[in-house]
Amino acid sequence: MHRRAKILHVITGLGTGGAELMLASLLEQADRGRFEPSVLSLMGPGDLTRRIEALGIPLPYARSGSGDGESQRADEARERLQIDCA
């Protein structure tokens, strides 16, 4: 049995814009037997947070704020989760 690939999806926020809706759709259709998705929302929770959490994908690294330090937060999340691809 192969290990599932850990994927980190980094997005600015979780409002109801086009990129956010596409991310939610992608997560709903992802093969969870092959992939273990995580989401880093740089601006914290938003309208789509519950939809993503309902898929069993927690958002432990979503923080409220201005988006400052985006690169550092993404790097920290990659290290903590031992991400294969971001």
CORURMO-V730316 format. One record per pair of residues at least 6 apart in sequence whose ideal C-beta (glycine too) atoms are under 6 Angstrom apart, sorted by the first residue. I is the first residue (numbers start at 0). J is the second residue. If there is no record, write none. Layout:
BEGIN
I:J
I:J
END
This chain:
BEGIN
3:33
3:34
3:35
4:34
4:83
5:35
5:82
5:83
6:34
6:36
6:84
7:37
7:39
7:77
7:82
7:85
8:22
8:38
9:39
9:73
10:22
10:40
11:41
11:42
12:40
12:42
12:45
13:19
13:40
13:45
13:47
13:48
14:45
14:46
15:46
19:47
23:47
23:50
26:36
26:54
29:36
36:56
37:80
38:51
38:58
39:60
39:73
39:76
40:61
41:66
41:69
42:66
43:61
43:62
43:63
44:61
60:76
77:85
END
